[in-house]
C-alpha cells in the first residue's frame, strides 16, 4: 500500500505569494480605468522567478478588482497565453531568450480585444486605438518591470546601477499611483514617511534623499503638482541631519517639518476629522519606526552590508601560518646543523708518522743487520726523507740524508718502499680532497636551503592584521556596483595582495580599477580561482612600476650548425626577472652543451631563491667537475621591476652596455670563465635602469668583430633604438659587416632588454 503525504508551502512562500497578489491588485488601480497593469508583475514572475503557477493564481486573484466577468476573462486569457508560451519553452528545455518579447506582445492581444474599456474622452482616438496604445505602454513597462524585479532581487547585496534604480522608480511610481487611487493619498503618505524614516535609520547618510524623491513621485502624478517632491526633499534632509542622534531624534525632526508644512499649505483649515487624519499620517509612521526592535534593525542593516569582516577565518589563518613558520624555522635549524657537520675539520694529518712506521715494518723489520743498526741515527733520517718525499711526491738518491746513507745498508729498499707508500699516500690525499670538496658542496647546499627556509619562516610567521583599507575597498566596490562578500588585504609595498570573493561574471578590469582606486596603488589581476557555482576568488597584486621587452639575435660560427651560445629569460616572481647569456668555450654542439648546462643550473638555483654567492660557487663547482676541459662565460642580470635595480654578474664575459637617452655605460668584469678554477670570483655590480633604458649583453664573437672597445662604443653611441629586437639585430648586422667576407668567425649572440613604464 502506497502512502501519500501532502507537503504544505512554508510561511515564507505563502508570504511571498500574498505580497505578489497584493502588488498585482494595487497595480490594477494605478490607471483611471483600472486597466490590467498587474500584467507587469505577472511577466516578471514568469521571467525572473519562473513562478508560473503561483504567478497565474496571484494574477487571477488580483483580477477581482475589475468587478466584471469581461475583465476576469481578459486576465484569464493573458495568463493562459503566457503559460502556453513559457510552457512550450520548458517542454523543449530551451531558454525563452528574446522570444519572451513576442510572448509579451501576444499577451496584450486579449487586453486589446476583450477588456471592457470606455476610452478617455480627452483623447480623440477610437477606443480600440487607445487600447492599442496602452498595450504598447504595457509592453514597454513589462521589460522595465523585469529589470526592476531583478534589481530588487539583488538589492542589499550590491550597489545598483542608475538604470536599475530608474526601473525600480518606474515600478514604484505605478504601485504608488495604485495605492493613492485605492486607499487615498493620506494612507500612501503614511507609508512613504515610514519608508523614509526607516531608510534614515538604516543608512544614516544621504541615501534617504533620493529615496524621498522616488517616494514623492506617485503623489506628484496623482495631484498633478510638484509640491510633494519639494516637501519630501525637506523631510528627508531633516531626518538625515538628525539620524546620527538616533531614531527618535530623526522622527521628531521629520514630524516637526511635516507639521510646519501643513501650516504653510493650509492643512489646519480643514475640518477637525481631516486634521486628525493628517496628523495620524505622520505620527503613526514615526511611532512605528521608534518602536522597531533594535534586533530587527540590526538584521536589516546586516542584510544591506556588501562586505563583512570575518574575524574567525583570519584568526585560523594566522594560527596556521604561525605553525608553518615554526616548522620552517625548525627545518632551517636542521639544515644549519647539517652544514656545520659537513664543515667539520678533518683529523690531523699523521702521514709522516704513518709512512715512517710502514717503512720500519716493511724494510727494517726484515733487515739482517737490524741488531747492529744504529736506529737512534737512522730513524730521524728516515723521517726527514719521508717529509721530503711527501713534499716532492717522489724520493730519489739525491734526497737521501747523509747519515742515513752511511748507516743503512738497504738504502735501495728504503727508496723503493718509500715511493710505493708515497704513491698510495697521494691517492689517499686525492680521495680525501674529493671528499672534502663534496662535503663543502653539500654544506653550501645545506646553507642555501637553510636560508630559503628561514626566509619562508619569516614570511609565513607574519600575521594578517585587520586592515582599515578593506572597509574603504568595500565602499568603493559598492560605488562600482560590485558585490564582494569577502575581502582580504595583506602585505606591504611590493608584497601587497588583495583577495576578493566576487561573482564569476564580474569584469576583472572593473574590479581591478575599483581596488586600485580604493587603495591608491596600481594593481593587476594575478589569479582568478573558481570557488562555487557562479563565484570566484579574484587575487590582485601590486602592479610593478616597469615592464620589460626582450630581443635576441645570433648566428653560429661559419661551418657550424649550432651556436655555442645560449640565452635565458626567466620570470623569478611577479616583480623580478632574470636574463642571462652563456658562451661556451669553443663552438658547435659541445660548447652549446656547456653553456646550456650552466644556464640551466643557474635558472634552477635562482628559482629557489638561494643566495647568489651560494649559487655561483655551487654552479662553478659542478661545472669544474665536468670530464672535459670546457668552460663557460656568463652574463647574468636580475632586474627588479619596481625600482629598475639590476644586479649584474659577469664571469669571464666581454663588456656589456647600458644604453640610456643621454649616455652609454660600460659594464665589465675581470674574472675567469666559470669552471676554470676551483673557486669562482665573479664580478658583481648593481646598475639602476630607468624608463626606456636598454641593457645589452653580447658574446665575444661580437666584440672580436668590432676589433676594439672604442669602435664598439662609438657605434653604440650613435644608435637611438626603439625596441630591443631591432637593437639586437642591428648590432649583429654591424658585427657581421665588419667580419671578413661578412661571415661569423665565432659564435655571435646579442641579448637586449628594454625597460618600459607598465601599462
Buried (B, 14 or more C-beta within 10 A) or exposed (E): EEEEEEEEEEEEEEEBBEEBBBBBBBBBBBBEEBBBBBBBBBBBBBBBBEBBEBBBBBBBBBBEBBEEEEBBBBBBBBBEBBBEBBEEBEEEEEEBEEBBEEBBBBBBEBBBEBBBBEBBEEEEEEEEEBBBEBBEBBBEBBBBBBBBBBBBEBBBBBBBEEEBBBBBBBBBBBBBBBBBBBBBBBBBBBBBBBBBBBBBBBBBEEBBBBBBBBBBBBBBBBEEEEBBBBBBBBBBBBBBEBBEEEBEBBBBBBBEBBBEBBEEEEBEEEEEEEBEBBBEBBBEBBEBBBEBEEEEBEEBEEEEEBBEBEEEEBEEBBEEBBEBBEEBBEBBBBBBEBBEEBBEEEEEEEBBEBBBEBBBEBBBEEBEEEEEBEEEBBBBBBBBBBBBBBEEEBBEEEBBBEBBEEBBEBBEBBBBBBBEBBEEBEEEEEEEEEEBBEBBBBBBBBBBBBBBBBBBBEBBBBEBEEBEBBBBBBEBBBEBBBBBBBBBBBBEEBEBBBBBBBBBEBEBEBBBBBBBBBBEBBBBBBEBEEEEEEBBBBBBBBBBBBEBEBBBBBBBBEEBEBBBBBBBBBEBEBBBBBBBBBBBBBBBBBBBBBBBBBBBBBBEBBEEBBBBBBBBBBBBBBBBEBEEEBBBBBBBBBBBBBBBBBBBBBBBBBBBBBBEEEEBEEBEBEBBBBBBEEEBBBBBEEBEBEBBBBBBBBBBBBBBBBEEEEBBBEBBEEBEBEBBBBBBBBBBEBBBEBBEEEEBBBBBBBBBBBBBEBE
